[in-house]
Amino acid sequence: MPRLATGEILSSFCLTEPDSGSDAASLRTTAVRDGDHYLLNGTKRYITNGPEADLFTVMARTDPDNKGAGGISAFIVEGDTPGLMRGPADNKMGQKGAHTCDIIFDNCRVPAENIIGGQEGQGFKTAMKVLDRGRLHISAVCVGVAERLVEESLRYTMERKQFGAPLAEHQLVQAMLADSKTEAYAGKTMVMDAARRKDDGENVSTLASCCKLFCAEMVGRVADRAVQVHGGAGYMSEYAVERFYRDVRLFRIYEGTTQIQQLVIARNMVREAS
Ligand SMILES: Cc1cc2nc3c(=O)[nH]c(=O)nc-3n(C[C@H](O)[C@H](O)[C@H](O)COP(=O)(O)OP(=O)(O)OC[C@H]3O[C@@H](n4cnc5c(N)ncnc54)[C@H](O)[C@@H]3O)c2cc1C
């Protein structure tokens, strides 16, 4: 843990597979008990930090008869364990600083004591607990990027002049600046509220999904406006907004897509009302 905290070692979270993305509970990687070990077999896809990670949290099915979430367990697997292989780094649209790749397990022998929670069948619950927190985290990242984009947009539009006046004095440009500022503020307020409630011990599963849904979509709109107020410059890679425009696209996809957040929110609403 101290080495993870200092960044001396990196870890990865292995849930997604080639045939199991949004429907994560359908994962097929298997972990079969063999004496004091488990033998892991399967492929994980798009794993962030995969090329560099020293430690992997791996979700695998320990009960082949249970095709749902209850058959899944979580394991800690060290990066140099024989049978753990890394595919070539993926060629991504953005977020070039965060590398992803396939992680392939081929009879990878993991000590039985590396099962998280000490017993089989807890893995999916563990993954979902992590995702609640992860969704709040991603939401906060979206807010941070949105604030940076508002700053970039304001600076550029105050400096550049067209029609004899700074862009920031033209009302249609002001509308874009104001909408982005307002949306970034709304996102920040949501995340702060949900995070406070989580700190107070409240179950924030619905609120974390609300934050992820709103903030990921919000930063997409803010990035789009940031490119627009920069005009042609916004399309050029010398300007930060071009990179952010590509980078933020991911937020609507990972840690549960926007559609999955909608399903989680509505499902929880119906359950709570029944
Ligand atoms: C750069 C990057 C990094 C990632 N890092 C990790 C990582 O570290 N660890 C990890 O485990 N995973 C990681 N992922 C995987 C990511 O979590 C998945 O890509 C994501 O959950 C979506 O799964 P999928 O790609 O299989 O899309 P699919 O599940 O095939 O979805 C395709 C589309 O269908 C929609 N859809 C699916 N089911 C429904 C439904 N029931 N109702 C309505 N719409 C639906 C989705 O919203 C989406 O729009 C990463 C992905 C990327 C791109």
The ligand as an ORCA input file, in Angstrom:
! r2SCAN-3c Opt
* xyz 0 1
  C      -9.462      4.162    -22.661
  C     -10.242      3.116    -21.890
  C      -9.799      2.712    -20.644
  C     -10.490      1.710    -19.946
  N      -9.982      1.248    -18.756
  C     -10.556      0.154    -18.180
  C      -9.940     -0.461    -17.028
  O      -8.914      0.001    -16.499
  N     -10.504     -1.586    -16.523
  C     -11.635     -2.130    -17.049
  O     -12.099     -3.150    -16.538
  N     -12.253     -1.572    -18.133
  C     -11.719     -0.453    -18.717
  N     -12.311      0.106    -19.827
  C     -13.505     -0.523    -20.387
  C     -14.769      0.318    -20.243
  O     -15.203      0.312    -18.896
  C     -15.801     -0.258    -21.227
  O     -15.353      0.077    -22.538
  C     -17.200      0.250    -20.977
  O     -17.718     -0.265    -19.770
  C     -18.166     -0.087    -22.113
  O     -18.093     -1.426    -22.462
  P     -17.931     -1.830    -24.009
  O     -16.781     -1.052    -24.550
  O     -17.883     -3.297    -24.093
  O     -19.241     -1.275    -24.717
  P     -20.633     -2.052    -24.835
  O     -21.041     -2.580    -23.513
  O     -20.560     -2.993    -25.995
  O     -21.617     -0.844    -25.198
  C     -21.723     -0.280    -26.512
  C     -22.849      0.754    -26.477
  O     -24.105      0.118    -26.150
  C     -24.675      0.750    -25.018
  N     -25.350     -0.251    -24.194
  C     -24.874     -1.443    -23.744
  N     -25.805     -2.082    -23.013
  C     -26.895     -1.277    -22.983
  C     -28.186     -1.362    -22.392
  N     -28.558     -2.422    -21.638
  N     -29.048     -0.341    -22.590
  C     -28.693      0.739    -23.313
  N     -27.492      0.894    -23.892
  C     -26.602     -0.102    -23.735
  C     -23.505      1.397    -24.277
  O     -23.942      2.481    -23.461
  C     -22.652      1.856    -25.435
  O     -23.145      3.072    -25.917
  C     -11.661      1.141    -20.510
  C     -12.127      1.597    -21.749
  C     -11.445      2.551    -22.452
  C     -11.954      2.973    -23.814
*
